[in-house]
């Protein structure tokens, strides 16, 4: 599975050429997630994949909480098995995003709780 750096992910996000997927439980996603991300809280079915990442030819980037979380790798492998052409893992995940001081969306982010401004 290909990995993507934060810098390369930011470029894709700025150009709007990425389908960003968080592979964490729904409550973690609701609390905070990377801007523009969609949630896959469990196993990736064909139906769920089509909802969160409808374009199989576009880049899909999957992330989770950080480098020690395997959920992103498992979800990314499922997208690849379902025929998605360009699937990458942002291994740094939320931990790397927060360390860089980047903004999150979600209830915790809007309340200004838990992350540096």
Secondary structure, DSSP 8 states (H G I E B T S, - for coil): -EE--HHHHHHHHHHT-EEEEE-S-HHHHHH-EETT-EE--S---HHHHHHH---TTSEEEEE-SSTT--HHHHHHHHHHHTT-SEEEEETTHHHHHHHTT--EESHHHHHT-SS--
